Amino acid sequence: MKKTFLSLFSLIACITILAAQNNTSYWQQHADYTMDVQMDVKTFQYTGSQKLIYTNNSPDVLNRVYYHLYFNAFQPGSEMDARLQSVKDPDKRMMDDGKSRIASLSESEMGYLHVQSLSQDGNTVSFSEEGTILVVDLASPIPAGGKTVLEMEFKGQVPLQVRRTGRNSKEGVALSMSQWYPKLSEYDFEGWHPNAYIGREFHGVWGNFDVKLTIDKNYTVGGSGYLQNPQEVGHGYETSGTTVKIKGKTITWHFKAPNVHDFMWAADSEYIHDVVNMENGPTLHFLYKNDPEIIENWKKLQPKTEAAMRFFSKNIGKYPYDQYSVIQGGDGGMEYAMSTLITGKRNFGSLVGVMAHELAHSWFQHILATNESKYEWMDEGFTTFISTLCMNEIMEEGKQNPFEGSYKGYYALVNSGLEKPQTTHADRFATNFAYGIAAYSKGSIFLSQLGYIIGQDKLMETIRKYYEDFKFKHPVPNDIKRTAEKVSGMELDWYLTDWTQTTNTIDYAIKAVEGDGAKTTVELERIGEMPMPLDILVVNADGTQETYYVPLRMMRGEKENPYPNLKRTVLDDWSWSHPTYNFVIDKPLTEIKAIMIDPSQLMADVNGENNVHQKILD
């Protein structure tokens, strides 16, 4: 029956981007950072000053603010260390011989980030450090619509590379500087989000970053933001043909990053720096180790990155910045503002795959920016969906169902008995396995299955409209649901509820097929608790095919025929409360070879064996 699968993704190229609509009920806080940092590459310690202009766009008076001090997670006994030692299936990258790598860090190897002084509008404020969170009681409340200036001095030590960030990675990268500075916590319509850092996801405040970094002159730096002084630092940033001579032992790099909610940088004395100037697109920077084993793959990666950038800009929306950097570092792949850190010693397919996934995050995490701690599936899942489509195109994979891996992962989770609803906070999953499948696989299926429900053209239209309407607005699950409703004309509250807020499963069956002269009656049964509309394929004995469509009553609508080359019969809708449903095929049973529920395989039915009725012919 696999031959009956009809490709549903050819419509992507021909759908136009919808214009944005105003969402006047949304407000966002704003934080402008100015930082001056000095890094000692011998001790891996650094000091810095930070001036933060905070605009309270909320309707609330704020008496307190919170900062994230992420590097404090990399200390023996930290919350991250405790979680690592207690979870049933700890992240292997953070373990050595079955033991926590954090627990074994010495004083000179561990990380820390401490605030030395802090003032508000020139007045000293009281603050306390609680693990990875700094609690600040303000000297004076910030009124609704008001601004305040917070100034601090801080110091830090870069930990041995354990998780995403740190020094001296396994591939020899000196500095992967993510989550490195005191970062203001987000305050939104739900309140403050001062989540302790135990290894999961992030949420941040948009603003403008002005960062000066003084470091050993032999180190090449890349990351978020536009370099302001290329003629002073060189290292491949200066104009072609210009020679830069640096006096002294250190140089100061000056970066500005507009309208971002994070700032990452990486540095190494052996980086190769390549630049690709895209036509009608952003400038691409590639920084990777001068290692003969990886150079060829990193050169080949560059046109694939350009192709991926074009794919995402076309199918989600225009990338709003003028620059993107792909940098070797970290411990796998992790997205940051205008850049990513990825490990570089991979086969070429893996290198392209991790680049495509992290680049796609630029749209879903760094432009749309859902609260990953609460709605991780909207970021990781949607990124998985679109990067899977991207890889199928730019790597010419030719898969009829490119999402097959996500469905297999989801079915494994269901069968494991470990599944929790996707509404579970990212830090509250009992296992990394359950978190990973819920976020990545089940999150991806939310979209691929939505395409099954409303139609593939409407799905891609929904994604573009969702991006245009909610970029830079921290959307929540209801926003993607309402967007899909507006595009499709259907009611989809049932879909959001069952798929994300419960662990209800989909299981439909062909219960019986009976012939009665010139007619055949098919009885369908809903076994799982989650309702769905049904596409049913009928293969006739003469080889011809036709489909029957059963709308779900609570949808209050129906999709267009996904198989335009086949005759389709639209049947009466099926109400959720009725466990069975009958329909009649106007031909004798002897003329029917097979009947199949969902030939696309995009409906996440947990038991495919009862989806097919096939006549055994002599």
N, C-alpha and C positions, 0 to 999 in steps of 0.2 A: 504493500500500500504506500510505500514511501514515494513512489513515482507520482502519486496524486498530489503531492505538496506543490502548491503554486507559489512562486516568488511574489512577495507582497511589498517589496521595498524599491521597486523601480520608479515609483512616483516621487521619490524624495527630490529629485533634481528639478522637477517642474513646478514646485509649489512656491509661491511668492511670499515674501515676508510681510506680515501685517503691521500696520502702524501702531505705535504705542497709544495706550489710553491713560488718562490721568487717574491716579489713585490718591485722591486728596486726603483720605483718612489715615494715610501712612505718615509716620514721622520717624526720623532717625537721629540719634545722637551724632556728634561730630568731635573729633579729637585731632588737633594738629601737633605733631611732634617735631621738635628740634633737638638733635642729639649730637654730642661731641664725644668721641670714644677713642681711647688709647689702648692698643692691644700689644702685650708683650708675648712674642711668639716663643720665647724660651721657657717662661713659667706658665704660659697659657692663662694668665690673669689679665684682667682689663678693668679700667676705670672709666666712668662716663658721667656726663651731666645731661639732664633732660629738662626741657621746658615744654610743657603741654598746655595748650589752650583748649579748654573743654567747653563745648557749647551744649547747653541743656535744651534740646528741642522738644523735650517731653512736656506734658501738662503738669508735671509733678515738681515739688520742691525736694531737692536732694541734700541730705545732711551728712551723707557718707559716700565714699567711693571705694572701689576695690581695684587692686592691681594683681596681675599674674606674675609670679616669680618662678618660671618654669624650671630653671636650672636646679632649684632646690629639690627637685624630684630625684636627682641622681646622687643620693646620699644613702648610706646604709640606714635602714630603719624608716625611710620615708614611706609615704602612702603608696607610691608606685612600687617600691621594694616589697612592702607588705602584700600588696595585691599580686605581685608576681609570684610570691612564695605560696600564696593561698589558692590561686585559681587552679582548676583541674588540668588545664592544658595551656601552660604558659607559652608566651612567644619565644620560639627557639632562638631568635636573634638576641634575646636578652638573657640567655642561659649558657653556662659552661659546665659540662659534665653534670647536668641536672640541677645545678645550683644557680641562684640569682647572681648575675654579673654585678648588679648594683651593691649587693651585700658585701662583695669582696673588694670594693674600691677603697683605696687608702686615702688619707687626708689630702695628699697631693694629686690624687687621681679623680676624686669626686668633683661634682659641680656645686656651685652655689651662686646665688644672686642676692645681694643685700643692699638695702637702701640706707645710706648714711645720713641723709638729711632730707627734709621735705617741708616745703612752705606753700601756702595758698595766698596769692595776691600779696606776697611779702610777709605774711604772718605765719609763724611756726605752727604746725599742726601735729597732733599726736597720731601715732600709727603703731601697729603691732604686726609682726610677721608670724603667720600661722601656716607653716609648711610652704606650699607654693602660692599662697594667697597673702597679700598685704592688705590689712584692714585700716582704712584711713578715716578718722573722725574729723570732719572739716571744721575750720576755724569759723566759717560763716556759711549758711545754707546757700545753695545755688538755686535761684528762683526759676520758675518755668520761663523759658526763653532767654535765660541769662547766660553769662560766660564767666569763667574763672581761669586763672593762670596757676598751674601747679608746677613747681620747680624742685628738682631733686638732684642729689649726687648719689651715685651707686657704684658698686664694685662687684665683679664676678670672677668665677673661675670656670673654665671650660672643662667639662668632664671627659674622661675617655669615652670614645664613641660607643654608646650603648643603644640608644633608640632615637633615630632620625637625626639627632644633633650630636655635636661633640668634636673631639680632636682625634687625630691619628686613626682614621677608619681602617678597616681590614684591607681596603684597597690603597691605603697610603695617603689619603687626602688629609691635609693638615688641619683644616678648620671648616666644619659644616655648622654655620652659625644661624640656627633657627631657634625660635622661642628663647632668645638670648637677652632681651632687654625687659625692664619693667613695663608691662603692657596693660593698659587700662581695660578693665572688664566691661562687657557690654551691658547696658541698661536699655530695655525695650518695653513693649506694652505688657510683657509678663513680669517685669521687674529686673533685678540684678541677676547675673549669671556667673558668680565667682566659683566655678567648678574647679576642684583640686585636680592637678595633673597626675593621672595614674597611667597614662599611655594611650588614651583614646583621642577624641577629636576636639575641635576648637570653635570659638565664636568670637568675633571681634568688632570693633568700632571703626567705621570708615573715617579717613582723614588724609591729611597730607604729611608726608615725612620728609624732613630735611636732615640728612645724616652725614656727619664728617667722621671719617675713620682713619686714624693714624696707625700705620703698621710698617713692619720691615719692608724696605724698598724692593726686595727681591720677590715679594709675594704679588701674584696677580689676583685681583678681587673681582667677583661678579655676583649678581643677585638682583634684588628688587631695585627699581628706580633707574633714572637716567643719570649717567655720569656728567657732572658739571665742569670738570677740569681735565679733559682727556689730554690736552697738550702738556700738562704738568706731570701726569702719572705714566703715560705711555702704555706699555703692556698690551699693545694691539688695539687700543682705543683711539689713539691719535690719528690724525689725517694721514693718508697714505703718502709716504715719502718724507714724512717729518721724523727727525731724530730727536729723542728726548733724553737729556742727560740729567740725572737726579743727583743732587748734592746731599750729603749727609747719609745717615743710616736708615731713616724712615721717610715715608711720604704720606700725605693726607689725601685720601679719596673722598670726594664730595658727591653725594647722590641725592636726588630728589625724586620722590615717588608720589604722584598725585592720586587722590581718591582711591586709596587702598586700605585694607584693614590688617595688614601685617607687613613686616619688613625682614627679609632674609638676606644673608650674604655668605659667601664661601671664599676661601683663600688658600692658595698653595703656591709653593715656589717652583713647581714643575708643570703648571698648567699650560697647555696649548690653547690659544684663543683664536677661534675662527668666527668670522662675521658673514652672514648672508643677508643681503638687502633684497627683500621681496618686492616685486613690482605690485603696486597698489596694496601693500600690506606692511606689517611691522618689520623692523630689523630683528634678525635672529642672531643671538650670540651662543656659541658653544665653547664651554671650558672643560677640558678633560686632561688627564695625566699624560705626560709624554712617555707612554708605555707602548712599545712595539706590538704588544698583543692586542691592543684595543684600537689603535689609530685608524686602521682601515674601516672598521665598523662605525666609528664615530664620524668619519668622512661620509660614508654611505647614509648615515642617519640624517644628514642635513637636508637633502631633497625630500625625504620622507616627512620631516618635520614641517617643511613648507607645504607639502600636500595635505598634511593633517590640519594645519592652520586654515587652509582654504576650505577644507571639508566642514570644519566646525563653524567657521564664519558663515558659510552658506546655509547650513542646516540648523543652526541655533540662532545666530545673529552676529553682527559685526564685532570683532575683537576691538575693545575701545582704547587700547594703549598702543604706543608706537614701538614697543620693544618686548621681546620675550627671550629669556635665557634658559638654556638646558645645561646643567652643571653636574659634573661628576661629584658625588658626595653622599652623605647619609648612609642608610643601611638597607635601602630597597628603592622606594620611590615615594616622594612626598611633595605635594604641591604647595607653592607659596605665591605671593603677589608678584606677578609679571615674570615668574621664574619657577624652576623646579630643581630639586636635588634627586638624582638617580644614581644607582650603582652602575659602573661602566663595564665590568668584566662579565659580559653576557653574550650569548649567541645573538646574531643580528636580529632574528625575529623577536626575541625577548626584549632586546634593546628598543626596537621600534614600538613594541607593545606597551612597555612601561612609559615611554615618552608620550604615546598617544593618550594613555589613561591620565597621566598627570597634566598634560596640556588641556584635556577636556575639563579638568577641574577648574581651570581658569574661568569658565563660564558658570559652572554649577556651584562652586565654592567661593571663588574670589570676585565674582560679579553679582550673581544672585545671592549667594552666601546665606543659605539656611543655617539655623543653629544645629551644627553637626552633633552636638551632645544629645539633643532631643530628637532630631529628624535625620539621623545619619543616612538613612536609606534614600532620602531625597538628593543627597550629594553623591555618595558612593554608588548608589544604584543607578541614578540617572547618568552619571559619568560612565559607568560600566556599559550601559545601554548604547550611548552614542559612540563611545570609543570602540565598541564591538562592531558597530556598523562601519566606522571609519577604517578599522583594520581589514574588514572584508573587502573594502574598496581599494585602499592604497597598497595593500599587500596582495591584491588579486587572489583572495582566498577562494572565492566562488562558492561560498556556503549558501545552500538554500535556506537553512535556518541557522543564522549565525549565533543565535542565543541558546543553542542546545546545551552548552555548558552550564549556563545559569539555571536552566530547568533541572538538569541532573543534580546540581548542588542543592536546589530547593527540595527536591524529592528525598535526597539523603537526609536533610534536616528534618523533614516530616517523619521519616521512618526512624529517626534517632530518638524521638521522644523528648528532645531538648529544646524544642522551639518555644520562643516567647513572642508575644505580639511586637510588631515593629514600633509601637509606642513606648517600649521599654527604653529607659535612659541608657545611653551607650555604655556607661560605667556599671550598669546593674545586671548585665548578662552573666549567667553563671559560668559560661565557657566562651572562649575565644571563637570556637567553632560556630556556636549558635549566633554570636554577634556577626561574624564574617559573612555567613550565608544570608542572614536577615538584611544586613546592610547592602552587600554587593549583589548577590544573586536574586533574592526576593525583591530588592529595590529595583533592579533592572527589569524584572518580570512585570512590576507594576506598570511600566511603560509599554513593553512589548505586548502584554495582555490587554492593555488599554487600546492598543491598535487593533487587536482582535475584536474588541467590543464596539468601538466607534468607527473603525476603518483606518487604514494606514495613512491615507492622505490627511484625514482629520487629526491623526496623532501628530504628524510632523507639523501641521498647522498649529496645533496646540502648543508644541514645544517652542515654536518661534514666537507665538503670541505671549506665552508665559514669560519668556526671556525679555521681550520688549516691555511688557507691563510691569515686571517685578525686578528688573535689574537694579542693583544697589538698594534693595528694600527688604532683605531678610524674609523672603516668603515662607509661609507655613503650609502644611498639607492641604488645607482648604483652598489655598490659592491655585494650586495646580488642578484640583478637582473642579473649581468654578470656571477656570479657563477652558477645560475640556468640555464642560457643559455649554458654555457660550459658543464654542466652535461647533460642537456636534448637535446641539439642540436637545440633548438627552439629559435625563436626571441620573446622577452618578453618586449620590450620597451612599447608597448601598455598597458600591464598589470600594470607596475609601474606607468605610466602616469595617466591612468584613475582611478586606485584605490587610489592612494596617493595624486595626485595633483589636483583632481577634486572631486566633490560630485556626479558625474554621478552614476546612479544605474543600476543594472542588472534586466531586466524583459523580459523574453521570454515566449511566449504563444503558445499553440496548437490552431491555429486559425480555422482550419477546418479539418475534416476527412471524406473522401468521397469514397464510394465503386464503382467500375466499373468492374463488372464481377469477374474475378479471381484476380483482383488487387485492392489495396487500396492506395489512394493518401493522404498524410499528408501534410498540409500546416502549416508551423511554421512562427511566427512573432516576430521580435525584437522590443519591445516597449521601453525599457530603452536605454539610450545613451551608456552604456558600453557594448562592444562586449565580447562574450565568445564562446569557443567551446562547443559542446553539446553532452552529453550521453543521449540516449533515450532508455527506456525500453519498450518492447512490451510483454504483457502477453496474451498468446493465450487462446482460449476458452477451450482447453484441459489441461490447467494448465502449459504448457511449457512456457519458457521465452527465449527471445533473445534480443540483443541490437543493436542499430544503433549509429554510431559515426559520428558527423559532425565536421570536423576540422575547425578552424578559419583560413582564408587565410593568414592573416598577421602574424600568428605564424610560417608559413613556415615549418611545421612539424606536427607530430601526436604522441600521447602517445600510449604506449602498452595497450593491453586490460586489464582494471582493474577487469574484471569479467571472468577469464580464464575458468570457468566451463560453461559459456554461449557462444553460437555462436554470433559473432560480425560481422556486415557489416560496412565497412568503406565507407562513402559516399563522394561525391565531396565536396570540401571546400566551405565555405560560406564567401563571401566578406562582410565587414562591411557596405558598402554603400547600399547594397540591404536590404530593411526592411523585406522582406519575403523570404521564401525558401521552396521548395517542394521536397518531395522524395516519392518513391513508395515502398510499401510492397507487395511482390509477394504472396498474399493470399487474399481471399475475406474478406470483412468487417465482415461477419457473423462469421468468425473464430477468430476474434480479440476481446478480452475481455477488455483490457485497454492499454493505451499508456501513458507514464510518462516521462517528462523531468527531468533528474538528480535524479535517485533513491538514490544516496549517500547522498543527501541533503547538499553537501559541496559547491555547487555553491550558492552564496548569492543572490538568486533571491528574490526580495522584494515582489513579489505577487505569492505565491505558488498555489493559487486557479486556475490560468489559465495554470498550468503545467500538468494537468491530463485530459485525455479524457477516460471516462469509460462507457462502454456499460451496460445498465440496462437490466439484463436478467430476463426472466419470471421464 
